[in-house]
Amino acid sequence: MLKSPICHPLSARLLHTLAILTLAAACLLAESCSGSSSGTSSPTPTPSPQPTPTSQPTYPLHTSGAFIVDANSARVRLNAVNWYGAESTDYVVAGLQTASLFSIVQQIKSLGFNAVRLPWSNQLYESNPVVADLLLAANPSLKGQTALSILDQVVSALTDAGIMVILDNHNSDAEWCCNNDGNTLWYNSSYPQTSWISDWVGMVTRYKNNHAVIGVDMRNEPRINATWGGDPSTDWHAAAITGGNAVLATNPNLLVFVEGVGWGSDLSGVTSLPVTLNVANRVVYEAHDYGFWYSGLTGYNDYVSRIQSHWGYLVTGSNPQPLWIGEFGTCNSAANCVSSTNSSDNGYWFALATSYIQQHNLDWSYWALNGTQSTGSGRVWNTAEAYGVLNTSWNGSALPALTSALQAMMGTAK
C-alpha cells in the first residue's frame, strides 16, 4: 500500500435489491449518476451480459473473456480482503496477539469475504525466523514456530473455511510498503531476480496441493523507476512474463495477477505489450486505487475519465480483459469516509470507485482487514489501523457503514 499523509490503508432477490439501493444512494451523494458538478452529464455505464457467479467454485480456476471462472465455467467473483503483517518485520499476519487465528478467520467468513490476499516478503521466505511470542499472545500453540510454519497454518485455516487465498509478493525486504524504499522493483541487491523467481517457485511448491490457493500476485506496486517495456533492468512487463512462466511451470493451475507500474495504477502499457504466458487463460491484470491519489474530483464522469487510459479501458474497451482491483481502501473513522458530497472527503472518491466496481461487476480486494497495525516505518505496532475493516479487538466492524458498503458490493455477485 502507498503511504500518504492520510492514514491507511436472505434471498438473492433481496441482496440484489439492497445492492441497487446502495448504488443509488452512492450515486446521489457523489453526483455520480447525473454527471459532474459542472453540469456535464453522460450515460451511466451499462454492464454487458456476464456469466452467472458461483459461491462454491470447482477448482482449478482460469479466465474466460473478461472473467475468472471455475472448472465448470461458472463465474467466480473475488470479493476479497487484504490481511497484512507477514510482509513486515513481524513476519506474521497482524492480530494474532489479540485474537485466535480461528476467530479472525471466522470474522472474515461471517463478513462475506470469499478470498484473502496475503502479502509476504522474500526476506520472510529466505530467513524464516522464529516469530516473537509477543506477536502470538492470543495463540499460544503457535509460539516458538517459524514464520513459514505459521503462514502454512494461516493459509490452511483460511482455505479450510472455504476462503480462497492469493499469495502476494509484497516486497523483497521485510518492511511496511511503499515509497522509494529499496523495494521499488521486483528485485534489489539483497534479493536479485534469480532469488525472486526461486522464492516464487518455492512458495508455489509449498501450497501446490492446496487447490484453494488460487493465484499469485507477482509483485506489489512496481513504482518510481519501474517501466512497462524498455530497459531490461526496469522492465516489469518482461519480468512478469519470466516470473509468471516459472510459477506456471511449477503449478499450471494458478491464476497469475500482474499489477501495473506507478504503484499498481498504470496498466496503459498493456495496449501494446500484453502479458502472454506459456499457459493460456491464466493472466489477470491488477490495478490499485486510492482516494489520496486524486485531487479536485468533480463527479463520476470525471473519475471515469481519469482511470480510463490507465486501466479503465481494460473494463470498457473493445477488448475487455480480466481485471482485479487488488487494493482500494478508505478511512474508518466517520461516515464521510464511505460517502460524502464533499470532494475533499475520502468518501466522495470511495462512492465513485465502488459505484464503478459495482456497475461493472469487477473482482476486488479491500485494503485492509486489519484492526491493528504491524511494525514498520511510520507505523506503531498494535495501534488502530485507520483503514481497517475490523476493530482493534479484531472481533467486529470498525465502522458499520464501511462493512455495509462492502457487503452491498458482494451482493451484486449473487
C-alpha positions in Angstrom: 0.0 0.0 0.0 1.2 3.5 -0.8 2.0 5.6 2.2 0.3 9.0 2.3 -0.5 11.8 4.8 -3.9 10.2 5.2 -3.7 7.2 7.4 -4.3 3.9 5.8 -4.8 1.8 4.0 -31.6 -14.0 2.5 -32.6 -14.4 -0.9 -30.7 -13.5 -4.0 -33.5 -11.1 -5.0 -33.3 -9.2 -1.7 -29.5 -9.0 -1.9 -29.8 -7.7 -5.5 -32.4 -5.1 -4.3 -30.1 -3.9 -1.5 -27.2 -3.6 -3.8 -29.2 -1.4 -6.2 -30.5 0.8 -3.4 -26.9 1.2 -2.1 -25.6 2.1 -5.5 -28.4 4.7 -6.0 -27.5 6.3 -2.7 -23.9 6.4 -3.5 -24.6 7.9 -6.9 -26.7 10.7 -5.4 -24.2 11.5 -2.7 -21.3 11.6 -5.1 -23.2 13.2 -8.0 -22.2 10.1 -9.9 -25.4 9.3 -11.8 -26.1 12.8 -13.1 -22.6 13.7 -14.1 -20.0 16.1 -12.6 -20.8 19.2 -10.6 -20.0 21.2 -13.6 -23.3 20.1 -15.1 -21.8 17.9 -17.8 -23.7 14.6 -18.0 -23.0 11.2 -19.6 -24.8 7.9 -19.5 -24.1 5.5 -16.7 -22.2 2.6 -18.0 -24.4 -0.5 -18.6 -22.8 -3.8 -17.7 -22.7 -6.3 -20.6 -24.2 -9.8 -20.1 -22.0 -11.7 -17.7 -21.6 -15.3 -16.6 -23.6 -16.4 -13.6 -21.3 -16.3 -10.5 -20.9 -19.2 -8.1 -20.3 -19.3 -4.4 -18.9 -22.8 -4.4 -16.2 -22.9 -7.1 -14.9 -26.1 -8.6 -11.1 -25.8 -8.8 -8.9 -25.0 -10.6 -9.8 -21.6 -11.8 -9.0 -19.9 -15.1 -10.0 -16.9 -17.1 -12.6 -16.8 -19.9 -13.1 -13.5 -21.7 -13.1 -10.8 -19.1 -13.9 -13.1 -16.1 -12.4 -15.6 -13.7 -14.3 -18.9 -14.0 -14.1 -22.3 -12.3 -13.6 -25.7 -13.8 -17.2 -25.8 -14.8 -17.0 -22.4 -16.5 -19.1 -20.7 -13.7 -18.1 -17.1 -12.9 -16.1 -16.8 -9.7 -16.1 -13.2 -8.5 -13.4 -12.3 -5.9 -14.8 -10.3 -3.0 -11.6 -10.2 -1.2 -9.7 -8.5 1.6 -6.0 -7.9 2.3 -4.6 -9.2 5.6 -1.2 -7.7 6.1 1.7 -8.2 8.5 3.6 -11.2 7.2 5.5 -9.0 4.8 6.7 -6.8 7.7 9.4 -7.4 10.2 6.8 -9.1 12.4 6.9 -11.9 9.8 3.3 -12.9 10.7 -0.2 -11.6 9.9 -1.3 -9.0 12.4 -4.0 -9.7 15.0 -2.7 -12.9 16.5 -1.6 -11.0 19.6 -5.2 -10.1 20.2 -7.5 -12.9 18.8 -7.2 -16.5 17.9 -6.5 -17.5 14.3 -9.7 -19.4 14.2 -11.8 -16.4 15.4 -10.2 -14.0 12.9 -10.9 -16.4 10.0 -14.5 -16.7 11.2 -14.8 -12.9 11.2 -13.6 -12.9 7.5 -16.1 -15.6 6.7 -19.0 -14.1 8.5 -18.4 -10.7 6.9 -18.8 -12.4 3.5 -15.3 -12.2 2.0 -14.6 -15.2 -0.2 -10.8 -14.6 -0.7 -7.8 -13.1 1.1 -4.7 -11.5 -0.4 -1.8 -12.5 1.8 1.3 -10.3 1.5 4.8 -11.9 2.1 8.4 -10.8 1.6 11.4 -12.5 0.1 13.2 -11.9 3.4 10.4 -13.9 5.2 10.9 -16.8 2.8 14.6 -16.9 2.9 15.3 -16.2 6.5 12.2 -17.9 8.0 12.8 -16.6 11.6 11.0 -17.7 14.7 8.1 -15.3 15.3 8.3 -13.3 18.5 6.0 -14.6 21.3 4.5 -11.2 21.8 3.0 -11.3 18.3 1.2 -14.6 19.1 -0.1 -13.8 22.6 -3.6 -15.0 21.8 -2.4 -18.1 20.0 -0.1 -20.0 22.5 0.0 -23.1 20.3 1.9 -21.0 17.6 4.6 -19.8 20.0 8.1 -20.9 19.1 7.3 -21.6 15.5 8.9 -20.2 12.4 7.3 -17.6 10.0 6.6 -20.2 7.3 5.2 -22.7 9.7 2.7 -20.1 10.9 1.9 -18.9 7.4 1.1 -22.5 6.5 -1.4 -22.6 9.3 -2.9 -19.3 8.3 -3.4 -20.5 4.8 -4.9 -23.8 5.9 -7.2 -22.1 8.3 -8.5 -19.8 5.5 -8.9 -22.5 2.9 -10.4 -25.0 5.4 -13.1 -22.3 5.9 -13.8 -22.1 2.2 -11.8 -18.9 1.7 -9.6 -18.6 -1.3 -6.0 -17.3 -1.0 -3.9 -15.2 -3.3 -0.2 -15.1 -2.4 1.2 -11.5 -2.8 4.9 -10.9 -3.1 4.7 -7.5 -1.4 8.3 -6.6 -1.1 11.9 -8.0 -1.1 13.0 -6.7 2.3 10.6 -7.2 5.2 9.0 -3.7 5.7 6.0 -1.5 5.5 5.5 -0.7 1.8 5.6 1.5 -0.3 7.9 4.5 -1.0 11.3 4.9 -2.5 12.5 2.3 -0.1 14.8 0.0 -2.0 11.8 -2.2 -3.0 10.5 -0.3 -6.0 11.3 -3.1 -8.4 10.7 -6.8 -8.2 14.4 -7.3 -7.1 17.1 -5.4 -5.2 20.8 -6.0 -4.3 19.9 -8.4 -1.5 17.3 -10.3 -3.4 18.2 -10.4 -7.1 15.8 -11.5 -9.8 17.0 -15.1 -9.6 16.0 -15.1 -5.9 12.6 -13.6 -6.7 12.0 -16.4 -9.1 13.3 -19.2 -7.0 11.4 -17.9 -3.9 8.2 -17.9 -6.0 8.8 -21.4 -7.2 9.4 -22.4 -3.5 6.2 -20.7 -2.4 4.1 -22.2 -5.2 5.6 -25.7 -4.5 4.7 -25.3 -0.8 1.0 -24.8 -1.5 0.7 -26.8 -4.7 -1.6 -29.4 -3.1 -4.0 -26.8 -1.6 -6.3 -26.0 -4.6 -7.9 -23.1 -2.8 -4.7 -21.2 -3.1 -5.9 -20.0 -6.4 -3.3 -17.5 -7.5 -0.1 -15.4 -7.2 0.2 -11.6 -7.2 3.6 -11.5 -8.8 4.7 -8.2 -7.2 3.1 -5.4 -5.3 3.1 -1.9 -6.7 6.2 -1.7 -9.0 6.9 2.0 -8.9 9.2 5.1 -9.5 11.8 3.5 -11.8 9.7 0.6 -12.9 8.7 0.6 -16.6 6.4 -1.4 -18.9 8.9 -2.4 -21.6 12.2 -0.7 -22.3 15.3 -1.1 -20.2 15.5 -4.7 -19.1 16.7 -3.7 -15.7 13.4 -1.8 -15.1 11.1 -3.7 -17.4 8.3 -5.0 -15.2 6.4 -6.4 -18.2 9.2 -8.7 -19.2 9.9 -9.7 -15.6 6.2 -10.6 -15.0 6.3 -12.9 -18.0 9.5 -14.6 -16.8 8.3 -15.0 -13.3 4.8 -16.0 -14.3 6.1 -18.7 -16.6 8.3 -20.0 -13.7 5.2 -20.1 -11.5 3.1 -21.9 -14.1 5.9 -24.4 -14.8 5.5 -25.4 -11.1 1.7 -25.3 -10.9 -0.1 -24.6 -14.2 -3.4 -24.3 -12.4 -2.7 -20.9 -10.8 -4.0 -17.5 -11.8 -1.2 -15.0 -12.3 -2.1 -11.5 -11.2 0.0 -8.8 -12.8 -0.1 -5.2 -11.5 0.6 -2.1 -13.4 3.5 0.2 -12.8 3.2 3.5 -10.9 2.1 1.9 -7.6 -0.1 -0.5 -9.5 -2.2 2.3 -11.0 -0.9 2.3 -14.6 -1.7 -0.6 -17.0 -1.7 1.6 -20.1 1.2 -0.4 -21.5 -1.0 -3.5 -22.0 -2.3 -1.9 -25.1 0.9 -2.5 -27.0 2.6 -5.1 -24.6 0.1 -7.5 -23.2 1.3 -10.2 -20.8 1.2 -13.6 -22.6 2.2 -16.7 -20.7 3.0 -20.2 -21.7 -0.3 -21.5 -20.2 -3.3 -19.7 -21.7 -6.2 -18.2 -19.7 -4.2 -17.5 -16.5 -3.4 -13.8 -16.6 -5.5 -11.4 -14.5 -4.4 -7.7 -14.7 -4.5 -5.9 -11.4 -5.0 -2.2 -10.5 -4.8 -0.3 -7.2 -6.8 2.7 -6.5 -6.8 5.2 -3.5 -8.6 8.4 -2.9 -5.4 10.3 -1.9 -4.2 9.8 -5.5 -6.9 12.2 -6.7 -7.4 16.0 -6.4 -10.4 18.0 -7.4 -12.7 15.2 -8.5 -16.0 16.6 -9.8 -18.1 13.5 -10.1 -18.5 10.1 -11.6 -17.7 11.1 -15.2 -14.5 12.9 -14.1 -13.4 9.8 -12.1 -14.0 7.5 -15.1 -12.1 9.8 -17.4 -9.1 9.8 -15.1 -8.9 6.0 -14.8 -9.8 5.2 -18.4 -6.4 5.4 -20.1 -4.7 3.8 -17.1 -6.9 0.7 -16.6 -10.5 1.5 -17.2 -10.1 0.7 -20.9 -9.5 -2.9 -19.9 -13.0 -3.0 -18.5 -15.0 -1.0 -21.1 -12.8 -1.0 -24.2 -13.1 -3.0 -27.3 -11.2 -6.0 -25.9 -12.1 -6.4 -22.2 -9.6 -8.3 -20.1 -9.8 -9.9 -16.6 -9.2 -7.1 -14.1 -8.9 -7.2 -10.3 -8.8 -4.1 -8.1 -6.3 -5.7 -5.8 -6.2 -2.7 -3.4 -8.5 0.1 -2.6 -9.5 1.5 0.8 -10.8 4.3 2.8 -10.7 5.6 6.4 -12.8 4.0 9.1 -13.3 7.0 11.5 -16.6 8.5 10.3 -19.5 8.1 7.9 -17.9 10.6 5.4 -15.1 8.0 4.9 -17.7 6.0 3.0 -19.9 8.5 1.3 -19.8 12.3 1.1 -20.8 15.2 -1.2 -17.6 17.0 -0.3 -14.8 16.1 -2.7 -12.2 16.6 -0.1 -13.6 13.7 1.9 -12.4 10.2 1.2 -16.0 9.1 1.0 -16.5 11.2 -2.1 -13.9 9.1 -4.1 -15.0 5.9 -2.3 -18.6 6.3 -3.5 -17.4 6.8 -7.1 -14.9 3.9 -7.1 -17.3 1.4 -5.5 -20.1 2.5 -7.9 -17.7 1.7 -10.8 -16.8 -1.6 -9.3 -20.5 -2.5 -8.8 -21.7 -1.3 -12.2 -19.0 -3.4 -14.0 -19.2 -6.4 -11.5 -15.4 -6.3 -11.1 -13.3 -8.5 -8.8 -11.9 -6.6 -5.9 -9.8 -6.8 -2.7 -10.2 -4.2 0.1 -7.2 -2.8 2.0 -7.3 -3.9 4.7 -8.8 -6.4 7.1 -6.6 -5.3 9.9 -7.9 -3.9 13.2 -4.3 -3.0 14.2 -1.1 -2.1 12.6 2.0 -4.2 12.0 5.5 -3.0 12.6 7.0 -0.6 10.0 8.3 2.8 9.1 5.7 5.4 10.2 3.7 2.6 11.9 3.0 1.9 15.6 2.5 -1.8 16.3 -0.8 -2.8 17.8 -2.4 0.6 17.4 -5.6 1.2 15.4 -5.4 0.6 11.6 -7.2 3.7 10.2 -8.2 1.8 7.0 -9.2 -1.4 8.7 -12.5 -3.3 8.4 -12.1 -4.8 11.9 -12.0 -3.0 15.2 -8.9 -3.1 17.5 -10.2 -6.2 19.3 -10.4 -8.0 15.9 -13.9 -9.1 16.8 -16.3 -6.8 14.9 -16.5 -3.9 12.5 -14.6 -0.7 13.0 -17.2 1.2 11.0 -20.5 -0.4 10.3 -21.1 1.9 7.3 -17.9 0.6 5.7 -18.9 -3.0 6.3 -22.3 -2.4 4.9 -20.9 -0.8 1.8 -18.6 -3.7 1.2 -21.3 -6.3 1.8 -23.5 -4.4 -0.7 -20.8 -4.9 -3.3 -20.7 -8.6 -2.5 -24.4 -8.8 -3.1 -24.1 -7.8 -6.7 -22.3 -11.1 -7.4 -25.1 -13.2 -6.0 
